[in-house]
Amino acid sequence: MTIDEGYIKYQSHWSPGEAPSAAVACQIEETRRPLFEAGLIGHYEEHNVGFGNISVRCGAPGQFLITGTQTGHIEQTTEQHYSLVTSYDIARNEVTCSGPVQASSEAMTHAAIYELDAAIAAVVHVHSRSLWDRHLNRLPTTNVDIGYGTPEMAQEFQRLYSETVFCTQGIAVMGGHDEGLISFGISLQQATIRILSLLQNQ
């Protein structure tokens, strides 16, 4: 297995500050818990890197609250474990965020999903070897040559959204991101259920 996880590839402009909305962080934690318990969010002990993250639109238009980098190992998150992405530039591969921690290394990927449709309210990214193997090239799958957190990945999601059932089913396999799957929804609950439903069909 090649680990390409947990490392921020975009240019991060982080302003350390007070914790973002505690109420929204609590909502994310409620949907994060079953994913953590299922091992879809967690930590690779042998590589000492976390995996899996969740975000939801929050704040001004175009902004979103996302789990902080390297928080996958935390059993129960609080507002101290989240970062508010206040702006981003996909073409320039830049993300601006504020809060107690830097935004997840997947923040650019989440931004790319939100760019697809204003109705998308939440994004969930998880890791699972069994689900990845089972659904690779069966569910909409990104190009194997494109890694996470890059402008090219944003273009790849645009392609899937326009050419496949990704636009209606809201779930895809990240072909170039080992074990990675991603979903979106009009709510946190919908985005989470789309992932958890794959476990029921194993």
N, C-alpha and C positions, 0 to 999 in steps of 0.2 A: 504494500500500500504506500502510495506517495502522499505525504501530508502537505497540503497547500492551503492551510487554514490558520486563521488567527493573526495573520500578518497584514497590516494596513498597507495597501498598495497605492491608494490615492494620496494626494497631498492633503494632509489634515490641518485645518485651521481651528484649533480647539481653544476655547476661552473657559478656563476653570471657573466654576461659580456654584451658586446654590443649586440644590436639586430641582429638577423640573417638577411638573404637576404630580403630587403624591396620589391624587385620585386616579389619574390615567395610568400611572405606574402600577397601582393596585389592580386595575382592570387587566393590564397585561399579565401580571403575575397569576391571576386566576386562570388564564388560558395557557400560560406557560407551564403550570404545575403538572398537568397530565402528560405533557410532552417530555418534561424532565423525568417523570416517573417511568415513562416508557423507554427512556434511554435515547430519545431523539434529540435532546439537548443535553450536553454534558461536557466531559473533559477526557482527552486522550492522555492518560497517565504517562505512557511511555514517551510521549513527545512533549508533554507539559504544555499543551495548548487546548483551549476550549473550543467548542463547536455549538452551532445553533443560535439563532437570534430571532427576535420578534420586534415588529414596529407597528405603530398606528399613527394616523394623521393627528396632529396636535398643534395648537398654536395658530399662527397666521397661515394663509394659503401657501402650499408648497413645503411647509414644515412638517416634521414627524418626530415622534419620540421613539427611540430604539434602545435596546439593551446595549450596555457598554461593552467595549472590547474586553475579552478574556473574563467573562462572567458566567460561562457555561457551567462551571463547577459549583456555582452557588445554588444551594437547595431551595432557598426562598429569598427572592429578591425584594428590595425596597426601592424607594425613589432614589436612593444613593447609587444605584446600579444602572441608572439610565442617563441617556444623553439626548438633548434636543438638537436635531439637525435643523439649522436655521436657513441654510442655503446650500446649493451645490451647483457645480458646472460639470456636466458629464463629459463634454468635449475636451475640457481642460483637465479632467480627472481630479477635481477639487471638491472637498466637503468642508463646510464650516459648521461647527457644533459648539454647544455650551453645556455645562453641568459638571458634576463631581468627577465624571470619567469621560474618556474619549468615546466617540461612537464606534460601534462594531466595525470590524474590518469589512463587513458586508454592506455597509451603509450605502455605497454607490449602487450596488445591485438593487437594494430596496428602492432607492430613488428612481432607478430605471423602471421598476414595476409601477410606481405611482405615476410616472409620466405616461403610461399607456392609457389611462382612463381616470377621469376625475371621480368616478364612482368607487374606485378601489380605495378602501379605508384602512386595510391592514395587510401586512405581509409576514409570512412565517417561513423561516429557513431552518431545515433540520438535516441531520445526518443519520443514515442507516444503510449498512452494507447490504442487508437482505432486501430492503425495499428498492435500493438503487439497482441491484442486480436484476431483480424481478421486473422492474418497470423501465429500465434503460431501453430506449427506442420503441417502447410500447406506448408510454405516455409521451407527450411532446418533449423532445430532448434537445438541449443546446449542443452546438458543435463541440466535439471533443478537444479541439485545438484552442478553445477560448476559456481562459481561467476566470475566476470570480473577481469582482471588484475592478473591472476594466471597462473603458468606453466600448470596447468590442462586445462585451457581454450585454450592455444596454441595447446595442443594435440587434443582437441575437434575440433578445426577448421581444423586440419590436417585430422581428420576422415571425417568431412563433405566434405572436398575438394576431397577426394578419393572415397567417397561412394555415394555422392548425386550430384544434379545439381548445387550445390554451385560453382563448378569449372567453369561452363559456364554461369550461371545467375548472379553470383557475389553478391548475397544478402542473408542474413540469419537473423533469429530471435535468440536473446540470451535468451534461456529459463530460465536460472538462474539469469538473470539480468532484473528485472522488467521494462517493457516498452522499453527495448533496442533492436535496430536493427542495423545491420552493413552491409556496402556494400564496394566493391572495384571496381576498373576499371583501364584501361590502360591510363586513363587521369582523372583529377579532374572532368571534365564535365560528363564523363561516370558514375563515381561513384555517383555523385550527382543526375543525371537523374534517375538512378536505384531506388533511394529512392523516389524522387518526383513523379515518375510514379505510385507509390502505392497510392498516394493521389488521382490521377485521376480515380482510379478503386474502390474508396470507395462507 
